[in-house]
């Protein structure tokens, strides 16, 4: 896909990065939760 409008490209990139950060935050929280459960807390 070729995007000729730099503003649209920036918005799409921002949205993609935002979703990636959300996914990483969820993954890290789940991992931390598992660690806490293993420690019995």
Biopython code that builds the backbone (N, CA, C, O; Angstrom):
import numpy as np
from Bio.PDB.StructureBuilder import StructureBuilder

atoms = [
    (1, "UNK", "N", (0.851, -1.181, 0.000)),
    (1, "UNK", "CA", (0.000, 0.000, 0.000)),
    (1, "UNK", "C", (0.889, 1.234, 0.000)),
    (1, "UNK", "O", (1.795, 1.349, 0.826)),
    (2, "UNK", "N", (0.644, 2.121, -0.887)),
    (2, "UNK", "CA", (1.411, 3.355, -0.993)),
    (2, "UNK", "C", (0.547, 4.502, -0.487)),
    (2, "UNK", "O", (-0.541, 4.757, -1.004)),
    (3, "UNK", "N", (1.048, 5.183, 0.528)),
    (3, "UNK", "CA", (0.321, 6.321, 1.086)),
    (3, "UNK", "C", (1.055, 7.584, 0.661)),
    (3, "UNK", "O", (2.217, 7.786, 1.013)),
    (4, "UNK", "N", (0.372, 8.423, -0.091)),
    (4, "UNK", "CA", (0.992, 9.636, -0.610)),
    (4, "UNK", "C", (0.842, 10.827, 0.329)),
    (4, "UNK", "O", (1.573, 11.810, 0.204)),
    (5, "UNK", "N", (-0.090, 10.748, 1.257)),
    (5, "UNK", "CA", (-0.340, 11.854, 2.178)),
    (5, "UNK", "C", (0.462, 11.639, 3.465)),
    (5, "UNK", "O", (0.172, 10.704, 4.212)),
    (6, "UNK", "N", (1.458, 12.479, 3.739)),
    (6, "UNK", "CA", (2.287, 12.281, 4.933)),
    (6, "UNK", "C", (1.510, 12.388, 6.246)),
    (6, "UNK", "O", (1.865, 11.734, 7.227)),
    (7, "UNK", "N", (0.468, 13.194, 6.276)),
    (7, "UNK", "CA", (-0.336, 13.320, 7.491)),
    (7, "UNK", "C", (-1.057, 12.012, 7.763)),
    (7, "UNK", "O", (-1.075, 11.526, 8.894)),
    (8, "UNK", "N", (-1.647, 11.449, 6.725)),
    (8, "UNK", "CA", (-2.343, 10.172, 6.879)),
    (8, "UNK", "C", (-1.352, 9.078, 7.279)),
    (8, "UNK", "O", (-1.670, 8.233, 8.116)),
    (9, "UNK", "N", (-0.181, 9.086, 6.703)),
    (9, "UNK", "CA", (0.840, 8.098, 7.039)),
    (9, "UNK", "C", (1.243, 8.229, 8.503)),
    (9, "UNK", "O", (1.403, 7.225, 9.197)),
    (10, "UNK", "N", (1.407, 9.458, 8.972)),
    (10, "UNK", "CA", (1.774, 9.694, 10.370)),
    (10, "UNK", "C", (0.684, 9.206, 11.313)),
    (10, "UNK", "O", (0.980, 8.604, 12.345)),
    (11, "UNK", "N", (-0.572, 9.461, 10.967)),
    (11, "UNK", "CA", (-1.688, 9.021, 11.799)),
    (11, "UNK", "C", (-1.746, 7.496, 11.862)),
    (11, "UNK", "O", (-1.979, 6.926, 12.928)),
    (12, "UNK", "N", (-1.537, 6.847, 10.741)),
    (12, "UNK", "CA", (-1.559, 5.386, 10.712)),
    (12, "UNK", "C", (-0.405, 4.804, 11.521)),
    (12, "UNK", "O", (-0.578, 3.822, 12.242)),
    (13, "UNK", "N", (0.767, 5.410, 11.398)),
    (13, "UNK", "CA", (1.919, 4.961, 12.171)),
    (13, "UNK", "C", (1.669, 5.138, 13.657)),
    (13, "UNK", "O", (1.961, 4.240, 14.446)),
    (14, "UNK", "N", (1.134, 6.280, 14.045)),
    (14, "UNK", "CA", (0.835, 6.553, 15.453)),
    (14, "UNK", "C", (-0.128, 5.510, 16.002)),
    (14, "UNK", "O", (0.086, 4.974, 17.089)),
    (15, "UNK", "N", (-1.182, 5.223, 15.255)),
    (15, "UNK", "CA", (-2.184, 4.246, 15.689)),
    (15, "UNK", "C", (-1.561, 2.860, 15.838)),
    (15, "UNK", "O", (-1.867, 2.139, 16.787)),
    (16, "UNK", "N", (-0.696, 2.492, 14.911)),
    (16, "UNK", "CA", (-0.040, 1.188, 14.966)),
    (16, "UNK", "C", (0.862, 1.089, 16.193)),
    (16, "UNK", "O", (0.852, 0.079, 16.896)),
    (17, "UNK", "N", (1.634, 2.127, 16.444)),
    (17, "UNK", "CA", (2.529, 2.137, 17.604)),
    (17, "UNK", "C", (1.718, 2.124, 18.895)),
    (17, "UNK", "O", (2.082, 1.442, 19.853)),
    (18, "UNK", "N", (0.632, 2.869, 18.921)),
    (18, "UNK", "CA", (-0.224, 2.900, 20.102)),
    (18, "UNK", "C", (-0.765, 1.503, 20.421)),
    (18, "UNK", "O", (-0.765, 1.082, 21.578)),
    (19, "UNK", "N", (-1.219, 0.797, 19.405)),
    (19, "UNK", "CA", (-1.732, -0.554, 19.606)),
    (19, "UNK", "C", (-0.628, -1.507, 20.063)),
    (19, "UNK", "O", (-0.870, -2.384, 20.893)),
    (20, "UNK", "N", (0.574, -1.341, 19.529)),
    (20, "UNK", "CA", (1.697, -2.191, 19.930)),
    (20, "UNK", "C", (2.054, -1.957, 21.398)),
    (20, "UNK", "O", (2.335, -2.905, 22.130)),
    (21, "UNK", "N", (2.041, -0.706, 21.821)),
    (21, "UNK", "CA", (2.342, -0.388, 23.222)),
    (21, "UNK", "C", (1.276, -0.968, 24.137)),
    (21, "UNK", "O", (1.599, -1.498, 25.200)),
    (22, "UNK", "N", (0.017, -0.876, 23.744)),
    (22, "UNK", "CA", (-1.064, -1.465, 24.545)),
    (22, "UNK", "C", (-0.880, -2.967, 24.674)),
    (22, "UNK", "O", (-1.040, -3.524, 25.760)),
    (23, "UNK", "N", (-0.545, -3.626, 23.573)),
    (23, "UNK", "CA", (-0.350, -5.078, 23.590)),
    (23, "UNK", "C", (0.819, -5.456, 24.496)),
    (23, "UNK", "O", (0.738, -6.433, 25.241)),
    (24, "UNK", "N", (1.903, -4.687, 24.434)),
    (24, "UNK", "CA", (3.051, -4.975, 25.295)),
    (24, "UNK", "C", (2.705, -4.763, 26.764)),
    (24, "UNK", "O", (3.136, -5.537, 27.619)),
    (25, "UNK", "N", (1.940, -3.732, 27.061)),
    (25, "UNK", "CA", (1.541, -3.459, 28.439)),
    (25, "UNK", "C", (0.690, -4.601, 28.979)),
    (25, "UNK", "O", (0.865, -5.028, 30.121)),
    (26, "UNK", "N", (-0.222, -5.088, 28.164)),
    (26, "UNK", "CA", (-1.057, -6.215, 28.582)),
    (26, "UNK", "C", (-0.199, -7.443, 28.818)),
    (26, "UNK", "O", (-0.366, -8.131, 29.825)),
    (27, "UNK", "N", (0.716, -7.727, 27.904)),
    (27, "UNK", "CA", (1.583, -8.892, 28.033)),
    (27, "UNK", "C", (2.456, -8.793, 29.279)),
    (27, "UNK", "O", (2.626, -9.783, 29.990)),
    (28, "UNK", "N", (3.000, -7.635, 29.550)),
    (28, "UNK", "CA", (3.857, -7.472, 30.727)),
    (28, "UNK", "C", (3.060, -7.594, 32.011)),
    (28, "UNK", "O", (3.543, -8.181, 32.978)),
    (29, "UNK", "N", (1.865, -7.061, 32.043)),
    (29, "UNK", "CA", (1.036, -7.169, 33.245)),
    (29, "UNK", "C", (0.669, -8.614, 33.514)),
    (29, "UNK", "O", (0.671, -9.048, 34.666)),
    (30, "UNK", "N", (0.358, -9.359, 32.479)),
    (30, "UNK", "CA", (0.005, -10.771, 32.651)),
    (30, "UNK", "C", (1.218, -11.533, 33.194)),
    (30, "UNK", "O", (1.076, -12.376, 34.080)),
    (31, "UNK", "N", (2.408, -11.238, 32.664)),
    (31, "UNK", "CA", (3.613, -11.899, 33.135)),
    (31, "UNK", "C", (3.877, -11.546, 34.595)),
    (31, "UNK", "O", (4.223, -12.421, 35.389)),
    (32, "UNK", "N", (3.720, -10.297, 34.951)),
    (32, "UNK", "CA", (3.934, -9.888, 36.338)),
    (32, "UNK", "C", (2.913, -10.550, 37.254)),
    (32, "UNK", "O", (3.247, -10.964, 38.364)),
    (33, "UNK", "N", (1.691, -10.648, 36.800)),
    (33, "UNK", "CA", (0.653, -11.296, 37.588)),
    (33, "UNK", "C", (1.012, -12.756, 37.839)),
    (33, "UNK", "O", (0.826, -13.261, 38.946)),
    (34, "UNK", "N", (1.520, -13.428, 36.826)),
    (34, "UNK", "CA", (1.920, -14.823, 36.968)),
    (34, "UNK", "C", (3.043, -14.937, 37.995)),
    (34, "UNK", "O", (3.030, -15.847, 38.824)),
    (35, "UNK", "N", (4.020, -14.018, 37.951)),
    (35, "UNK", "CA", (5.118, -14.036, 38.921)),
    (35, "UNK", "C", (4.590, -13.854, 40.349)),
    (35, "UNK", "O", (5.031, -14.539, 41.272)),
    (36, "UNK", "N", (3.666, -12.946, 40.518)),
    (36, "UNK", "CA", (3.098, -12.695, 41.854)),
    (36, "UNK", "C", (2.337, -13.911, 42.333)),
    (36, "UNK", "O", (2.432, -14.277, 43.504)),
    (37, "UNK", "N", (1.583, -14.546, 41.449)),
    (37, "UNK", "CA", (0.834, -15.735, 41.846)),
    (37, "UNK", "C", (1.778, -16.865, 42.260)),
    (37, "UNK", "O", (1.478, -17.611, 43.191)),
    (38, "UNK", "N", (2.914, -16.994, 41.574)),
    (38, "UNK", "CA", (3.884, -18.032, 41.926)),
    (38, "UNK", "C", (4.471, -17.787, 43.310)),
    (38, "UNK", "O", (4.784, -18.733, 44.032)),
    (39, "UNK", "N", (4.621, -16.508, 43.682)),
    (39, "UNK", "CA", (5.189, -16.166, 44.982)),
    (39, "UNK", "C", (4.121, -16.273, 46.090)),
    (39, "UNK", "O", (4.435, -16.140, 47.273)),
    (40, "UNK", "N", (2.875, -16.511, 45.700)),
    (40, "UNK", "CA", (1.808, -16.689, 46.685)),
    (40, "UNK", "C", (1.238, -15.388, 47.211)),
    (40, "UNK", "O", (0.708, -15.344, 48.320)),
    (41, "UNK", "N", (1.341, -14.350, 46.441)),
    (41, "UNK", "CA", (0.818, -13.051, 46.889)),
    (41, "UNK", "C", (-0.456, -12.724, 46.176)),
    (41, "UNK", "O", (-1.047, -11.671, 46.418)),
]
sb = StructureBuilder()
sb.init_structure("model")
sb.init_model(0)
sb.init_chain("A")
sb.init_seg("    ")
for serial, (resi, resn, name, xyz) in enumerate(atoms, 1):
    if name == "N":
        sb.init_residue(resn, " ", resi, " ")
    sb.init_atom(name, np.array(xyz, "f"), 0.0, 1.0, " ", f" {name:<3s}", serial, name[0])
structure = sb.get_structure()
